[in-house]
Amino acid sequence: MTSITQTIPQFFGGISQQPDELMLPGQVKDLLNGVPDITEGLVKRPGSRYLNSLSGATSTGSWFSYYRDQSEGAYIGQVQTNGSVNIWKVNDGAVQTVSGDVAPYLSHSANSNELKFLTVADTTFVTNTSTTVTQTANLSPERGVSVNRATRDYQAFVELRQVSYGREYSFDVSTPTGGSTFIGGNSSRGRVTKITVGSYGFPTITRGANTGGTFQGISPELQYQGSEVLTVSGGTGSGMVIRLTVTGQVQVSENAGTTVDGDEYVGVYNVTAELLFGGNNYAVQAGTVNTNAPFVRLKGQTYYINIDEIQPIEAKHDRGTYRPDPTSFNPNTHISADTILDLDAANAALTMDNIVKIGNGFFMASATPFIVSTAQPDLWRITTTEVNDVTELPRQCINGMIVKVVNSSDSQEDDYYLKFEGQSGGDGPGKWVETIAPSESGNDIHTSFNQQTLPIKIQRLANGTFQVSYVDWDNRQVGDNNTNPFPTFLGKKISQTFFHRNRLGFLCEDNIILSQADEIFNFFNNTALVVSGNDPIDIQSSSTQPTRFVDCIETNTGLVVFGETQQFMLHTDSDSLTPDTAKLSNISTYRYSPDTSPISLGTTIGFLDTAGTYSRFFEMFDIKREGEPQIIDQTKVVSKLIPNTVDLISNSRENSTIFFAESGQPDIYMYRYVFAGSERIQTAWYRWRLPFNLAYIFVLDDNLYLISSDYKLLVINLQDRVVNPSLDDFAPGIGFFGDDRDYQIHLDSSQFVTSDSYDSATNTTRVLWPDRVGVGQPAVVDKDTGEVFRFKETDGSYLVFHGNFGAETVLIGWLLYFSASLPKFYVRKKSGEKTTSDLTASLVIQRMHLHFGDVAHVNAKVNLRNNQMVPNKFTQTPMDWYKANKGPFVDEYSYTVPIYQRNSNFRVDVTSFHPGPSTLHSLTWEGDYTPMNHKRV
């Protein structure tokens, strides 16, 4: 049998629930209230300090935290189940002023995770995951309302395109279902297409007097010659225009004698008529002398016109026809738009609810549908509520008129709407701007969200107070339900709010919806004309499994989105994330707990799965746009450590520690990870137990803040394993060379109080501890001397301690129990990265040497197989080391524990139940070893 010794050089491996022979050197079976630190060793955890009572808090509200900056610090908030909000300052628990009331949205069930929180700068968004998003009853204005003519939704603008001589400016108005009829009532009436000159006559005078024989003849002066454009009078119709030309010549009368005298000359006329405009409602008619024959007058003479042929005019005009007289045929006559646009004539001729002359056109509106048509498209531009070419829109119009621009008859996706905005809001000159579709019967166009069903904001104001308010979400300004629909979260419940690439986003069922870039409250497009890179993004997952997104976290490659059974990544191959470049890819299929949030570990992310009997903590790394990431179950070595009821999680990247807890319980489970460059040199699990139940935890800088279930705010400084002068909870001791040194005091719920008077008869001192949090065994430490005073009994509201420290300021708190359960000792051999244990050999452990750093009072419990326990208590009072008026603390010491047992017959627990430090650096065991004569191969 060979006497051997082996050393376990460090204990920063944390808890392992593997069989002892598989555990790595430095791991322990259990670690309670300790910290496996790669620098300091296995250290007793820091104690918790009492800060203040959170006035107004309740046991059923939802908690959140908000970090402002280094000078102002942080805030803690709670939303009560009735929707009221309380906020306190973290460093002292002072109540902050909160204004505003959004209780209908924030009201939620007790002890639920219905509320989710997101802080962006000075604004905290709160999402109620049980609220269904709705829209308001606000609709886009109907067409009639838009032009200030309610109910008159059918509109048209008839614009004069040009002013020409000798043209008829006419148009017809009908109902869509109206049939064609003849203008004039029947096919025998119409527009004149052919005329001839009918009856006419000229006055005569007496001629031939100089030759002795007289006769009647037309004056040779030819005073009736002329050519004029004349409007025909009489007849069955109206508006016919002709050019009448009367030419004459002088000739000798046929009644003249043989000797021709000047008095025998007479005038002879030739009359012709040119049809310039055929008018309307004429019948074929001879131009004979009667009371109803068509005629014209020129220089006092009457000329009857034969209507030889007509063209019946058939059109849809059941609501009227506008047919003014044609413009002048005389180029020397001034004509203008005003002479053509006769508002009185239009109102008299057309059956419309409203006709307004604007600029060079008529605006017409009616409560019933109508159609405007014209046979002169070169003279009139008719703009209805639907157009194909924006270049044909009038430059002057009624303010508020809305038209739909139809780009393609095959699709409605490229249609858009324009609204005329007159200068200074008036009719006349103006511009066409894109707008929202008007609401119509059977097609309501809603414009806005019901802000009481969308996430609200809690905002810190410039004066340091907080305001709770609904968000003014942007309304839909353009398009319709096809070109600019409401986002997919309408009518559904939002499960989380996030901020990514300067966009505010929502998770909703299997959709991810992001706002406009730089306009985080706008979830609509700003234009339906083109797809912009700033437009909102609404993307749906593609999976064979039901998907419900719960939470997300940003990485440098994209947004990792967590469903309850799958993980996705929202990413882009471009430099910018736009509706065209956004991609949503399935990257893994792991279970995820919706009660906790994913966390960042710096270059990797972690998430919790509580689907089994115990929780699993997965770490995801090597996350790429293409391909699956690497995922490791970091709880594999502690598969039965974390209960599946964990609902609190927080991370301290500065201290490389993740904290897991369950509300209503006193336990905190921790995972510690330390990197050296790109290599992880420590992964360790451990647990703490507090003397009070938890309601909420969060980490800011080096502080772990705790809220007890009775609304007390406490803090654990994660650097308290070394002396922290800012907290003033240390006591004097001695160093290795007898020099003075300060040591950390380890008490839970601790605070400074002033003791009562000293009772010399019983050698006791009473202490009133009004703000005690939790239960346990109290202790008092005089921080000036390091002296520890043991608890004796309770006296009413007072706690009684042994010793004399009357009327002094002392630190009081609960003792915390530190325990590290060591595994079996084996002869271990290391080959490369692999360590093996000799299981078949005979090993008798004689003794072990515990090497400590900062230490005060420890107990090495040797637990034997027969349920006997051999305590080995070590108090730090060595000869020539311990000074008067100094605490029994030293910075280095080794203890020897006798054992004399087979390695399989005992276990060792290193414990400490004392306010002083306890830092285990390493362990060396000595024993007798024989390989049982077996040759190892």
Helices and strands as residue ranges (DSSP letters): E 2-8, E 14-15, G 20-22, E 27-28, E 30-32, E 34-37, E 41-44, E 49-53, E 62-69, E 73-79, E 85-89, E 98-99, H 103-106, E 115-120, E 123-128, H 143-146, E 154-160, E 171-174, E 181-182, E 191-200, E 204-207, G 209-211, E 215-218, E 226-231, E 238-252, G 262-264, E 265-280, E 295-298, E 301-311, E 314-315, E 321-322, H 337-340, H 343-349, E 354-358, E 361-366, E 371-373, E 380-383, E 386-387, G 390-392, E 396-397, E 402-405, E 416-422, G 423-425, E 428-435, G 451-453, E 456-460, E 466-469, E 496-500, E 503-508, E 511-514, E 537-540, E 549-555, E 558-563, E 567-572, E 582-588, E 599-600, E 605-609, E 616-621, E 630-633, G 636-638, E 648-652, E 657-661, E 667-676, E 679-689, E 694-700, E 703-708, E 712-717, E 730-734, E 740-744, E 747-754, E 758-759, E 764-768, E 778-781, E 788-795, E 798-802, E 809-815, E 818-822, E 828-831, E 834-837, E 842-855, E 857-864, E 869-870, E 873-875, E 893-902, E 906-912, E 918-930
